[in-house]
Amino acid sequence: MRFFNTRRVVRPVSALAAAVAVSGCTTDILNVETPNVIAESALGGSLGATTLRNGSVMDFIVAYSGTQDGYVVSSGNLADEIQTTDTFADRYATDQRTAVEALGGALNTNYEGLQRARAGMTTSIVRWKAAKTASAATNDSLGEMYAIRAYSELAFGEGFCSGVPFSRVGDNGEFEYGQPLTNAQMFTTAAATADSALASATAANIRSLASIAKGRILLNQGQYAQAAAAVTGVATNYRYVLSHSIATPRQNNGIWAGTFVSGSRYTAGTLEGTNGLDYLVTPADPRVPWVPSARQGFDGTSLNLPTQQKYTSQAAPFTLADGIEARLIEAEARLGGATGGTQADRDAMVAILNTLRATGLSTAIAPLTSPTTHAAAVDMLFKERAYWLWLTGHRLGDMRRLITQYNRTAATVFPVGTMRYRSVQYGTRTSLMVPVRERNNPNFKGCAD
């Protein structure tokens, strides 16, 4: 039998009531169930399916943009968006590109949170199909669930090393260990899930969410024309937002917790190493809002830290996907991958970028001039992506694509040299680690790359 943690609070029995029970009236009051765990049988029917769905959605929000070690923060830490200002080796090793699976800590939080969200949504989908009567509304909700699962699978493909298993609880309630998947297989899995979302949903907002996921996956697969076709129907003003709240720490925006408050474990980075992008320009680019401050890091030695202004409260919303990303996918499709296109293709790419710069912000920013070489066009596009999609969980995947699809070397893409807040040299890792706990899976033998 499966059980589910409801995270509910049960008030203790009063001393008087306990005394009455002991005196001989009844002993039933002492036979209480485990207060925060309920059997699967108690979650039957339509209401139970909705409860599981809501819990799985929240698990994804927590894993992706919640907690200070969620996917957005951890992937940005390995990339060049975020730097560690902590004293813990698990966070420093990720920033330094030297992480090993035995470190645990933040590695566990990041990996296990995403796996919990992915596996929980898989179970929720099964229960939803079994309990709900088909209708436009229930089909749209099912499509949304598939789309969110696709984003969790996509995050593993973009951010983690090759060899991640996707385990699950089978329909019979038994746990099934997954086989290690290559990054290509993770993208194939995510693509099939996005297709299921599109097959289920008719509502434009859910179809747009799934379409952007599919376009993003196709970029990772090097299928540029297909990626552009996938997002062509997404409106530029479309946004799918994950909500955060001040109600409990679990509901807080984790990017705020990690990079905004005094004594934070991380900070927004710029010019990391010798080759990181210069995000924190003066005056600030409106897509990368920040201010200087006297803030210090958790380590007490990282001083006068910049403060990002994109997520300024515990309740700051997070954009998982939007129409701007759809246009950026179309721009990359015109660029055409490593082989490059013609000058007309580069001009078309820049025209898309300039339309965004003119209309995608409350105040337009200066247009770009078309580059005359493919290499310069790649540089321009990925810098524009980095600015538009700053602190949204895209940058690490983009940096890895620059290596796998655009023939850049890791040393020209990832930070190298001496770390700013710690006088040590960067290592060579280009992916997030699978923590040692996954070795409980007898199929897992460690990162394959």
KENUMAR-523895 format. One record per residue: residue in one letter; x, y, z of N, C-alpha, C in turn. Coordinates in steps of 0.05 Angstrom, whole numbers, plus 32768, in hexadecimal, padded with zeros to 4 digits. Each point is the difference from the previous one (the first is absolute). Layout:
BEGIN
aXYZXYZXYZ ...
***
This chain:
BEGIN
m80117FE880007FEF80188000801280198000 r7FF880137FF0800F801A80007FF580138014 f8011801280097FF8801580138009801A7FF6 f7FF2801580088006801B7FF7800380138018 n8015801080008005801480157FEE80187FFA t7FEE800580137FED80167FFB800A801A800C r80167FFF8010800B8018800D7FEB800F8010 r7FEC7FF2800B7FED800E801080087FFE801D v7FF68012801080068001801C7FE97FF68010 v80057FEE80137FEB7FF580118006800A801C r7FEC800D800D8004800A801A80027FE98014 p80118002801580027FEA80137FE77FFE8012 v7FFB7FE880097FEA7FFC80138006800E801A s7FED800E800C8004800E801880067FED8017 a800E800A801580067FF080177FE77FF5800E l7FEB801180017FE77FF7800D7FF37FEA7FF0 a7FFF80027FE67FF47FEB7FF080107FE68002 a801A8002800180107FE880047FFB7FF3801B a7FFD801080147FFB7FF5801B7FE57FF28001 v7FEB800B7FF37FE67FF37FFE80037FE57FF2 a800F7FFF7FEB80037FE77FF1800D7FEB8011 v80158008800F800E7FED80107FEF7FF58017 s7FED8012800A7FEF7FF880167FED7FEA7FF9 g7FFC7FF97FE77FF07FEA7FF97FE880057FEE c7FFC80197FF87FE980067FEF80037FF47FE4 t801780047FF480067FF47FE6801E80027FFA t800A7FEF7FF0801C80027FF7800280077FE3 d7FE980047FF2800180057FE4800F801A7FFA i7FFF80138012800C801A7FFB801E7FFE7FFD l800B7FEB800C801D7FFC7FFE80097FF27FE7 n7FED7FF47FF180077FF17FE87FFF80137FE8 v801280137FFF800080137FEA80137FF77FEA e7FF980077FE880107FFA7FE9801880127FFF t80147FF87FF0801780137FFC7FF5801A7FF5 p80058016800E7FF180197FFA8005800C7FE5 n80187FFC7FF48005800E7FE780027FEC7FE8 v7FF77FE8800480017FEC7FEA7FE57FF37FFE i7FF67FFF7FE87FE67FF37FFB80037FEB7FEA a7FEF7FEB800380017FEA7FEC7FF580097FE6 e80097FF37FEA7FF680077FE67FE27FFC7FFE s7FF57FEC800E7FE37FFB7FFF7FF080188009 a800C801180117FF28018800A7FFF80167FEB l800E7FFD7FEA800180147FEB7FF27FF77FE7 g7FEC7FEF80037FF27FF67FE97FED80157FF4 g7FF87FFB7FE77FEC80127FF4800B80197FF5 s7FEE80117FF6800780187FF2800F80148013 l7FF680038018800D80138013801C7FF78006 g80047FE68004801B7FF68005801380057FE9 a7FF77FFD7FE8801080057FE88008801E7FFF t7FED801180078006801D8000801580068016 t7FFD7FF48017801380048016801C7FF87FF8 l80037FE97FF3801A7FF77FF7800B80127FEB r7FEF80097FED800980127FEC800B801A800C n7FF1800C801280098019800C801A7FFD800F g80037FE9800E80197FFC800F80187FFD7FED s7FFB7FF27FE980167FFC7FED8008801A7FF2 v7FEC80117FFA8007801A7FF5801180108013 m7FF88000801A800F800E8014801C7FF58003 d80037FE57FFF801A7FF480018012800A7FE9 f7FF480037FE88010800A7FE98008801D8005 i7FEE8011800A8007801C8005801780028014 v7FFE7FF08016801580008014801A7FF87FF4 a80007FEA7FF080197FF67FF4800C80127FEC y7FEF800F7FF1800A80107FEA8008801C8008 s7FED800F800B8006801C80077FFE8006801E g7FFA7FEB80107FFF8003801D801A7FF4800C t80038004801A80187FF9800F8019800D7FF5 q8012800780118018800E7FF880137FED7FF0 d7FFA7FE6800080117FEE7FF07FEF7FF27FEA g7FEA800D7FF77FF07FF57FEB800F80017FE5 y7FF27FF67FEC800D7FFD7FE6800A801B7FF4 v7FF0801580028008801A7FF5801A800A800D v80017FFE801A8018800A800E80187FED7FFC s7FFC7FE6800380167FEE7FFD800C7FFF7FE4 s7FEE80017FEB800A80007FE5800E801B7FFA g7FF68016800A800D801A7FFD801A8001800E n80037FF1801680197FFF800E80167FF27FF1 l7FF97FEA7FF280147FF37FEF800580107FE7 a7FEC800E7FF6800480127FE9800E80198009 d7FFA80167FF2800E801980077FED8016800A e7FE77FF880087FED8013800A80028006801E i80087FEC800F7FFF8001801D801B7FF6800B q8009800C801680187FF6800D7FFA7FFB801E t800F7FEE800B7FFC7FF8801C800E80138013 t7FF280078015800C801180167FFB7FF1801B d80047FE67FFF7FFA7FEE8016801A7FF4800B t7FFD7FF0801580177FF2800C7FFE7FE27FFB f7FEB7FF67FF37FFB7FE47FFD800C7FF67FE6 a800D7FE98002800F7FF57FE87FED7FF87FEA d7FE87FF780067FEE7FF77FEB7FF980177FED r7FFC8018800B7FFA80177FEF8019800B7FF2 y80168001800F8019800A7FF480097FEE7FE9 a7FFE7FE58004800A7FEE7FEC7FF080027FE6 t7FE6800580027FF080047FE8800A80197FF2 d80038016800E800980197FF5801C7FFD7FF4 q80117FF0800D801C7FFD7FF880027FEC7FE9 r7FEA7FF27FF980017FEB7FEB80117FE88008 t7FFE7FF8801A800F7FEA800B7FEF7FED8010 a7FE680017FFD7FEE7FF0801280047FE27FFB v7FFD7FF1801680007FE37FFF7FE67FF6800D e7FF77FE87FFA7FE67FF780087FFE7FFD801F a80167FFC800E7FFF7FFB801D7FFB80198010 l800080187FF47FFD801880107FE58003800D g7FEB7FF87FF37FE58002800B7FF7801D8003 g7FF1800680157FF8801B80067FEF800B7FEA a800980177FF47FF2800D7FEB7FFC7FEE7FE8 l80137FED7FFA7FFC7FEE7FEA7FE77FEF8005 n7FFD7FF680187FE97FF080077FE680107FFC t7FFF8018800B7FE980117FFE7FF780047FE4 n801380077FEF7FFA80067FE47FF67FE77FF1 y800F7FEB80017FFA7FE77FF17FE77FF3800B e7FFE7FFC801A7FEA7FF1800B7FE680107FFD g8001801B80027FE880107FFC7FF57FFC7FE4 l801180017FEC7FF77FFC7FE47FF57FE47FFB q800E7FEC800C7FF67FE47FFD7FE57FFC800E r7FFD800C80177FE67FFE800E7FEA800D7FF0 a800680177FF47FEB800D7FF07FFA7FF07FE7 r80147FF57FF27FFB7FF07FE87FF17FE78006 a80097FF180147FF37FE780077FE48005800B g7FFD801480107FE58007800B7FED80077FEB m8009800F7FEC7FEE80087FEA7FF87FE77FF0 t80137FED7FFD7FF97FE87FF17FEA7FF1800E t80027FFD801B7FEB7FF2800F7FE680107FFE s8002801A80027FE880117FFF7FF17FFE7FE6 i800F7FFD7FEA7FF47FFD7FE67FF07FE67FFE v800C7FEB800B7FF27FE67FFF7FE680028010 r8002800C80187FE8800280117FEB80127FF4 w800980157FF37FEE80137FF37FF07FF27FEA k800D7FF17FEF7FF37FF27FEA7FEB7FEC800B a80077FF380167FEE7FEC800B7FE8800C800E a80038018800C7FEB800A80117FEE80167FF2 k800A800D7FEC7FF280177FF57FF07FF87FE7 t7FE9800C7FFE7FF07FFD7FE7800B80137FEB a80047FF77FE8800C80107FEB7FEE80187FFA s800C80177FFF7FF380197FF8801580137FF7 a7FF980177FF5801480137FF7801180098018 a7FF380058017800F800A801780137FEA800B t7FF67FE8800380127FEB800B80167FF97FEC n7FFA80017FE680157FFB7FEC801580168000 d7FF88019800480138015800280127FFD8019 s7FF47FF88016800F7FFC801880147FE97FFC l7FF77FEB7FF380127FEA7FF9801780097FEE g7FF980117FEC8015800B7FEF801480108010 e7FF78010801380128010801180127FEE8010 m7FF57FEA800B80117FEE800F80167FF37FEF y7FF87FF87FE880157FF67FED801580157FFA a7FF780197FFC801380157FF9801480058017 i7FF68000801880128005801780137FE88003 r7FF67FE87FFC80137FE98001801580037FEA a7FF880097FE9801480047FEA801680138009 y7FF88016800E80148013800980137FF38014 s7FF67FEE801180127FF3801380147FEE7FF1 e7FF67FF17FED80117FEE7FF0801480107FEF l7FF780177FF6801180127FF18017800B8011 a7FFA800680198014800B801280167FEB8005 f7FF97FE7800380147FEC800380127FFE7FE7 g7FF480017FE8800F7FFE7FE8801380187FFC e7FF680188006801180187FFC801580038016 g7FF97FF9801980128007801680127FEA800B f7FF77FE77FFD800F7FEB800E80117FEF7FED c80117FF1800D80127FEF7FF07FF07FE97FF3 s800C7FF27FED7FF47FE97FF47FFF7FE98014 g7FEA7FF280007FFD7FE980127FEB80028015 v7FEF80157FFF7FEB800480137FEA7FEB7FFC p7FF87FF180157FE97FED7FFD7FE6800E8006 f7FEB7FF97FF27FE5800980067FF07FE9800D s80027FFD801A7FF17FEB800E7FE380098004 r7FEF7FED80087FE4800680037FF37FEC8013 v7FE8800780097FEF7FED800E7FED7FF47FEB g80007FE67FFD7FF07FF37FEB7FE280018007 d7FF07FF97FED7FE3800080047FF77FED8016 n80117FEC80067FFA7FED8015800A8009801B g800B80188002800A800B8019801C7FF98006 e800D7FF07FEF801C7FF88006801380147FF4 f80168005800E801580127FF680107FF37FEA e8004800F7FEA800F7FF57FE9801980117FFC y80177FF480038019800F7FFB800380057FE2 g800780197FFA800480087FE4801C7FF87FF7 q80037FFE7FE680197FFB7FF3800E801B7FFA p801A80028002800E80197FFA7FFA80097FE3 l7FFB801A7FFD7FF9800B7FE6801780137FF8 t800680007FE6801280147FF67FF1801A7FFE n800E80167FFC7FF2801A7FFD7FED7FFF7FE8 a80097FF37FEA7FEF7FFE7FE87FE77FF18007 q80027FEB80107FE87FF180077FED80108013 m800C801080117FEF801280117FF180137FEF f800C800B7FEB7FF280127FEE7FEA7FF27FF1 t80067FE77FF77FEB7FF17FF27FE87FFB8013 t80067FF980197FEA7FFC80137FF080198004 a800E801680047FF3801A80047FEF80087FE8 a800A7FFA7FE87FF180067FE77FE67FF17FFF a80017FE680077FE87FF080007FEB800A8014 t800A800980177FEE800B80157FF4801A7FF6 a800F80117FF37FF580197FF57FEB7FFA7FEB d80057FEB7FF07FEC7FF87FEB7FE67FF7800E s80027FF280167FE87FF8800F7FF18018800A a800F801580097FF3801980097FF1800C7FE9 l800C80017FE87FF2800D7FE97FE97FEF7FF7 a80017FE680037FEA7FEE7FF87FE980038013 s8005800780197FEB800280147FF2801B8001 a800F80157FFE7FF5801B80067FF6800E7FE7 t7FEB800F80047FF580117FEA8003801E8007 a80028006801A8002801C8008801B800C7FF7 a7FFE80197FF68018800D7FF4801780038014 n7FF98006801980168005801480107FE68006 i7FF27FE98001800E7FE78005800E7FF77FE7 r7FF480037FE9800E7FF87FE7801980117FFC s7FFF80198007801880117FFD80167FF78013 l7FF97FF9801980137FF58012800E7FE77FF5 a7FF07FEE7FF6800B7FE77FF5800F80057FE6 s7FF780137FF0800E80077FE7801C800B8005 i800380118015801A800B800680127FEA800A a7FF57FEE801180107FE98009800A7FF07FE8 k7FEE7FFB7FED80077FF07FE98015800E7FEF g7FFD801A7FFC8014800F7FF2801B8000800D r80008003801A80198000800F800E7FE47FFE i7FF07FEB8002800B7FE57FFD800C7FFC7FE4 l7FF280097FEB80097FFD7FE5801A80107FFB l80038017800D801A800E7FFE80167FEE800B n7FFB7FF3801780147FEF800C80067FE87FEE q7FED7FF97FEF80047FE97FEE800C80097FE5 g8005801A7FFD800B800A7FE77FED80017FE9 q7FE67FFF80067FEB80017FEB7FF5801D7FFF y800E80117FF37FFA801D80027FE680087FF2 a7FFC7FF77FE87FE880077FF17FE77FF5800F q80027FE8800A7FEA7FF4800F7FFB8010801A a80158009800C7FFD801080197FF0801A7FFA a8007800D7FEA7FF280197FF97FE37FFA7FFA a7FFB7FEA7FF27FE47FF87FF97FF07FFB801A a800D7FF480147FF27FF980197FF58019800E v800E80177FFE7FF8801780107FF380167FEF t7FFB7FFB7FE77FF780157FEF7FE5800C8008 g7FEF7FEF800E7FE6800A80087FFF800D801B v80178002800E8001800C801A8002801E7FFE a7FEE800E800D7FFF801E80008019800A800F t800B80167FF78017800C800C7FFA8009801D n7FE8800880057FF9800A801B7FF77FE98013 y80037FE77FF77FF87FEA801180137FFC8017 r7FF67FF8801880107FFA80177FF37FEA8010 y80107FEC80097FF67FEC801380108004801A v7FF380078015800C800980197FFD7FEC8016 l80157FFA800E7FFF7FF080197FFD80138017 s7FED7FFB80117FFB8013801680107FF88019 h80098014800E800D7FFC801A7FF180108015 s80067FFC80197FF1800C8016801180058018 i7FF880128011800D8005801A7FF57FED8016 a7FEC7FF07FF97FF27FF1801580127FED800F t80117FF07FF280127FEE800D801B80007FF1 p80167FF8800C80197FFF7FF27FFF7FEE7FE7 r7FF07FEA80017FFE7FEF7FE97FF5800F7FE8 q7FEF801480047FF4800F7FEA801080187FF7 n80168006800E801080177FF9800E7FFD7FE5 n800580177FF3801180007FE8801D7FFA8008 g800B7FEA7FF6801A7FF88008801780117FF5 i7FFB800E7FE9801480117FF5800380198011 w7FEA800A800A800180168014800F7FF78019 a7FFA7FE8800A800D7FF68018801E7FFD7FFC g80087FF87FE8801C7FFA7FFB801180187FF9 t7FF480157FF5801080167FF47FF9801C8008 f7FEB800380107FF6801B800680058009801D v7FFD7FEE801380008007801C801C8003800A s8003800E8016801A8002800D80097FE5800B g801A7FFA7FFC800A7FE680097FF97FE97FEE s7FF980067FE77FF77FEB7FED80177FED7FF9 r7FF87FE87FF880147FEB7FF9800B80047FE4 y7FF280117FF0800880047FE47FFE801E7FFB t800A80087FE87FFC801B7FF77FFF80007FE1 a7FF380147FF5800180037FE3801C80047FF7 g80087FF27FEB801C80027FF7800280117FE6 t801980087FFA8006800D7FE7801D7FFD7FFA l80077FFE7FE7801C7FFC7FF8800D7FEA8010 e7FF27FEA8004800B7FEB801180187FF37FF3 g80157FFB800F80197FF67FF5800C80157FED t800A7FF77FEA800B80127FEC7FEE80037FE8 n7FE97FF17FFF7FF180007FE77FE180008005 g7FF7800380197FE4800180057FF380197FF4 l7FE77FFF7FF97FF380187FF57FFE80178014 d800180187FF67FFD801880107FE380068003 y7FF37FF580147FE3800480047FFB801B800E l8010800780137FFA80178011800D801A7FF6 v7FF780087FE9800B80187FF37FF58019800D t800D80177FFC7FF78019800A7FFD80147FE9 p7FE9800D7FFC7FE77FFB800F7FF57FE47FFA a7FF07FF680127FF67FE57FFF7FEF7FFB7FE7 d80057FEA7FF27FEE7FF87FEB7FE57FF9800C p7FEA800A7FF57FE67FFB800C7FF87FE38002 r800D7FEF7FF07FFB7FE38002800F7FF38017 v8014800E800A80117FF68016800180158016 p7FEB8005800D7FFF8016801480107FF98019 w80108013800980107FFC80188008801B800B v800880008019800B8018800D80187FF98011 p80138011800380167FFB80137FF68002801C s800D7FF380137FF88001801B80177FF98013 a7FFB8003801A80147FF980147FFB7FE4800B r7FEF7FF17FF27FF97FE5800980197FEE8002 q80017FEE801480167FED80017FF57FE47FFF g80117FED7FF77FF77FE47FFD80017FF1801B f7FF67FE87FFF80007FEF8018801B7FFC800C d80157FFF7FEE801B7FFB8009800C80178010 g7FF380187FFF800A8017800F8018800E7FF3 t800A7FF57FEA8017800C7FF37FF9800A7FE4 s7FEA7FF77FF57FF6800A7FE67FF080198005 l800B80177FF97FF5801A80087FF680107FE9 n7FEF801480067FF680127FEC7FF47FF27FE8 l7FEF7FEC80067FF57FEF7FEB7FEB800F7FF0 p7FFF7FFC7FE57FEA800B7FF17FE67FF28008 t7FEA800F7FFD7FE67FF580077FEE80007FE7 q7FF97FE87FF87FEE7FFE7FE87FE5800B8007 q7FF3800C7FEC7FE6800D80047FE97FF37FF0 k80057FE77FF87FEC7FF27FF17FEC7FF28013 y800A7FF680167FF07FF280148006800D801B t7FEF801280088006801180177FEF7FFA8019 s7FF27FEA80007FF07FF880187FFC7FE28000 q7FF87FF580177FFB7FE480027FEA7FF77FED a7FEE80137FF97FE87FF97FF0800480087FE3 a801880077FF8800580087FE47FF97FE97FED p7FF080047FEC7FF87FEB7FED80187FF97FEE f7FFF7FE87FF580157FF67FEE7FF47FF87FE6 t800C80097FEA7FF67FFA7FE5800E7FE67FF6 l7FF17FEB7FFD800B7FE77FF6800380007FE2 a7FEE800D7FF2800180017FE37FF180197FF6 d8009800C7FEB7FF280177FF5800480037FE2 g7FF180127FF4800280057FE4801A800B7FF7 i800F800E8011801A80097FF980137FE97FFA e7FFE7FEB801080107FE87FFB7FF87FF47FE5 a7FE680007FFA7FF87FF57FE6800D800F7FE9 r8002801B8002800D800F7FEB801E7FFB7FFF l800C7FFC8017801D7FF9800180057FE57FF3 i7FEE7FEE800380027FE67FF37FFF80037FE1 e7FEE80117FF77FFE80067FE48019800D7FF5 a800B801280108019800D7FF880177FED7FFD e80027FED801280157FEC7FFE7FFC7FED7FE9 a7FE77FFB7FF97FFA7FEF7FE9800B800E7FE7 r7FFE801A7FFE800B800E7FE8801E7FFF8000 l800C7FFE8017801D7FFE8001800A7FE67FF6 g7FF17FEA800680057FE77FF280157FEE800C g80078003801980137FEE800D801D80057FF8 a80117FEC8004801D80037FFC800880067FE4 t7FF17FF67FED800880047FE47FFA801C7FF6 g7FEE800E800D7FFB801B7FF97FEF80037FE7 g7FF680197FFC7FF080067FE9800D80167FF0 t7FF0800D7FF0800980167FEF7FFE801A8010 q800A80157FF37FFD801B800D7FE380078002 a7FEF7FF77FED7FE3800580037FF57FF38018 d800A7FE880077FF77FF28019800880108019 r8019800A7FFF8009800F80177FF0801A8003 d7FFA800C7FEA7FEF801880007FE47FFA800B a7FF57FE97FF97FE67FF9800980007FFA801E m80167FF4800A80037FFB801C8000801B8010 v801080137FF680028019800D7FE680107FFF a7FF17FFD7FEB7FE6800D7FFE7FED7FF68016 i80017FE680067FEF7FF68016800A800B801A l801A80008004800B800B80197FF9801E8004 n8001800F7FEA7FFB801C80027FE280068005 t7FEF7FEF7FF57FE3800380067FFB7FFC801E l800D7FEC800C7FFE7FFC801D800B8018800F r8017800B7FF8800C8016800E7FEE80197FFD a7FF080027FEB7FEF80177FFC7FE57FFD800E t7FF77FE780037FE47FFD800A7FFE7FEF8019 g80167FF280087FFE7FED80168004800C801C l8005801A80018004800E80197FEF80198001 s7FFD800B80187FF080198002800D80177FF1 t801A80007FFF800F80147FF180137FF27FED a800080077FE780107FF27FEC801E80058006 i80107FEC7FF8801D80038001800B80007FE4 a8019800A7FFE800C80057FE680017FE77FEF p7FFB80027FE680027FE97FEE801C7FF67FFC l80037FE77FF880197FF47FFA800780037FE2 t80197FFE7FFA800980007FE480077FE37FF8 s7FF87FF87FE880047FE57FF8801E7FF97FFE p80087FEA800D801B7FF77FFE80067FF57FE3 t80197FFF7FF980077FF77FE5800C7FE48000 t80047FF48017800A7FE580017FEE7FEF8011 h80017FE67FFC7FF07FED800F80088000801D a801980018006800A7FFF801C7FF58018800F a800180187FF47FF68018800D7FE27FFF8004 a7FF27FF37FED7FE37FFD80037FF97FEE8017 v80107FEA80047FFB7FEE80168005800F801B d8016800F80018005801080187FE980128006 m7FF6800E7FEC7FEA801380047FE77FF3800A l7FF97FEA7FF37FE77FF2800780017FF6801D f80167FF3800780017FF4801B800380158016 k800B80177FFA8000801680137FE4800B8003 e7FF280037FEA7FE4800980027FEF7FED8010 r80037FE67FFB7FF27FEC801080078002801D a801A8004800680088001801C7FF38018800E y7FFD80177FF27FF48017800D7FE27FFE8002 w7FF37FF77FEB7FE37FFE80017FF77FEA8014 l80107FEB80027FF87FE9801080107FFE801A w800B801680098011800180187FF17FF58018 l800E7FEF800F7FF57FF480197FE57FF27FFC t7FFE7FF17FEA7FE87FF17FFB80067FE27FFA g80197FF8800580067FE37FFC80087FF87FE4 h800680137FEF80077FFA7FE4801E80007FFA r800F800F8010801B80067FF880127FE87FFF l7FFF7FEE801380117FE880007FFB7FEF7FE7 g7FE67FFC7FF97FFA7FF17FE8800B800E7FE7 d7FFF801A7FFF800B800F7FE9801E7FFD7FFE m800E80018017801D7FFD800080087FE47FF7 r7FF17FEC800880077FE57FF77FFA7FFD7FE3 r7FEB800D7FF57FFA7FFF7FE48016800D7FEF l800B8015800B8016800D7FF280177FED7FFB i80047FEC801280147FEC7FFD7FF77FEA7FED t7FE97FF580057FF77FE87FF27FF680067FE3 q7FF680197FFC7FF480057FE6800F80167FF0 y80108010800E800D80167FF2801E7FFE8001 n800A7FE88009801D7FFA7FFF80118013800F r7FF5800C8015801180108012800D7FED8014 t80178008800A800D7FF080157FF58009801C a80017FEE80137FF78006801A800F8017800C a801A80027FFA80108015800C7FF9801C7FF5 t7FF280017FE97FF8801A7FF67FE380078008 v7FF27FED800B7FE4800380077FFC8003801E f800C7FEE800F7FFC8000801E80168011800D p7FFB800A801880148010800E801A7FF08005 v8016800E7FFB801A7FF5800580118015800E g80177FF7800A80118013800F7FFC7FFE801E t80028016800E7FFE8001801D7FE4800A8009 m7FF47FF280137FE68008800A8002801A800F r7FEB80107FFD8000801B800B80008000801E y7FEE7FF0800C7FFC8001801D80107FEB800F r80127FF27FF180107FEB800C80177FFB7FEE s80188003800A801880007FEF80097FE47FF8 v7FEF7FF37FF080067FE57FF67FF980007FE2 q800B7FEC7FF27FFB7FFE7FE37FE77FF07FFA y7FF280077FEA7FE97FF17FF780097FE57FF6 g7FED7FED800380047FE57FF57FF57FFE7FE4 t7FF67FE87FF97FF87FFB7FE47FE47FF57FFD r7FF17FFD80167FE47FF57FFD7FEF80147FF0 t7FEE7FF47FF07FED80107FF07FE47FF68005 s7FFB7FEF80147FE57FF780067FFD7FFD801E l7FE7800180097FF97FFB801C80047FE28006 m80087FFB801980057FE480087FE77FF28009 v7FFF7FE67FFC7FEC7FEF800C800C7FF8801C p7FF280058016800C7FFA801A80027FE28006 v80107FFA801480077FE480067FE77FF08008 r7FEB800D800A7FE87FF180087FF37FF17FE9 e800580097FE87FF47FF17FE9800C7FE57FFD r80177FFB800D800C7FE57FFE7FF07FEB800F n7FEB8008800F7FED7FED800A7FF27FF17FE9 n7FFF800D7FE97FF67FF47FE880157FED7FF5 p7FFB7FE67FFF80167FEE7FF7800780047FE3 n7FEF800E7FF0800680057FE4801480177FFC f800180128014801080187FFD801D7FFB8007 k801280087FEF801D7FFB80048010801A8001 g7FF280168003800E801A80007FFC800F7FE6 c800880197FFF7FFE80107FE880107FF37FE9 a7FF37FFD7FEA800C7FF17FE9801580117FF2 d7FFF801B8004801380117FF28014800C8013 
***
